[in-house]
Amino acid sequence: MAQNLDALSSFPDDGIAVVAGATGGIGSAFVRALEASGRFTRVVAAARGNDARLDLLDPTAIAGFARSLEGERIRLVIDATGFLHDDTRMPEKSWRDLDADHMAYSYAVNAIGPALLMQHLLPLLPREGKAAFVTLSAKVGSISDNRIGGWYSYRASKAALNQIVRCAAIELDRRWREALCVAMHPGTVHSPLTQPFAKSGLNVREPDVAAGEMLAVIDGLTAEESGGFFDYRGERLPW
């Protein structure tokens, strides 16, 4: 169980927190940490396979999930969804490995789904007091930081997500002056998603540790930093 996070006091204690992808390794750690913090009136743990029935591949389900939250004060949304590989699709090492279906699925999960989540949930954020929408991106989505290539679909879909965050933050600022929308790089976290790539020498952290680190960063962010791309230590990452 994550420790009580008093640092989340930057958020008013009058609203709920929402975690999308709540059954994954990082998502479930966020749920535990947010519940332990006592900062929110309740924590909505949303995933395709649980009662919340949030499927980022289904636009109708996303809209329905948002409708179920109308009238709530949503102080924090954490989108912990993402796709890197499965039993049949692995990150591409070369352009020879490119596959249209693989690319389309990566964009659907890593960019389109989160964009629709923003479309429906950002308007529900309170107009007064701090509120935040945080989506988990990846450092490999940075174009200027890409020096070794490969992982075409994952890199490109996360780069697309970063641009979507930037656009949404600009629009959000026009009417929600105290709210923020940011992308975060969680680092390498021990989970089935990263297990094949957790090579020796990497700083691999447990999900509860990673969630605590990121929540501390989120707590310190202000509306002036909306639209930014940050890592789990709070360092701004290049686009």
QUIZILIN-V743225 format. One record per pair of residues at least 12 apart in sequence whose ideal C-beta (glycine too) atoms are under 6 Angstrom apart, sorted by the first residue. I is the first residue (numbers start at 0). J is the second residue. If there is no record, write none. Layout:
I&J + I&J
//
This chain:
1&31 + 1&32 + 1&35 + 1&207 + 1&211 + 3&35 + 4&36 + 4&214 + 6&215 + 6&218 + 7&36 + 7&38 + 7&218 + 9&129 + 9&218 + 10&38 + 10&74 + 10&129 + 11&128 + 12&38 + 13&72 + 14&72 + 14&74 + 15&39 + 15&40 + 15&41 + 15&71 + 15&73 + 16&33 + 16&39 + 16&42 + 16&75 + 17&43 + 17&76 + 18&30 + 18&44 + 18&77 + 19&45 + 19&53 + 19&78 + 19&80 + 20&79 + 20&80 + 21&44 + 21&45 + 21&46 + 22&46 + 23&79 + 24&190 + 24&206 + 25&79 + 25&188 + 25&206 + 26&79 + 28&206 + 28&207 + 28&210 + 29&77 + 29&79 + 29&210 + 30&42 + 30&44 + 32&210 + 32&211 + 32&214 + 55&80 + 55&112 + 56&107 + 58&115 + 61&115 + 61&116 + 61&119 + 62&119 + 65&119 + 65&120 + 72&125 + 73&123 + 73&124 + 74&130 + 75&131 + 76&120 + 76&132 + 77&133 + 78&113 + 78&116 + 78&134 + 79&135 + 81&109 + 81&135 + 82&105 + 82&108 + 82&109 + 83&153 + 83&192 + 88&101 + 90&150 + 90&153 + 91&151 + 92&149 + 101&152 + 102&152 + 105&152 + 105&156 + 106&156 + 109&156 + 109&157 + 109&160 + 110&156 + 110&159 + 110&160 + 113&134 + 113&160 + 114&163 + 117&167 + 121&171 + 124&175 + 124&178 + 126&175 + 128&177 + 129&177 + 130&178 + 131&179 + 132&180 + 133&181 + 133&183 + 133&217 + 134&182 + 135&183 + 135&185 + 136&157 + 136&160 + 136&161 + 136&182 + 136&184 + 137&157 + 137&184 + 138&184 + 138&236 + 139&154 + 140&154 + 140&157 + 140&158 + 140&161 + 141&236 + 141&237 + 142&158 + 143&237 + 144&237 + 161&182 + 161&228 + 164&180 + 164&182 + 165&226 + 167&180 + 168&180 + 168&225 + 168&226 + 177&222 + 179&220 + 179&222 + 179&225 + 180&225 + 181&227 + 182&228 + 183&213 + 183&229 + 184&230 + 185&209 + 185&231 + 186&231 + 187&201 + 187&203 + 188&204 + 188&206 + 188&209 + 189&203 + 189&205 + 212&231 + 213&231 + 216&233
//
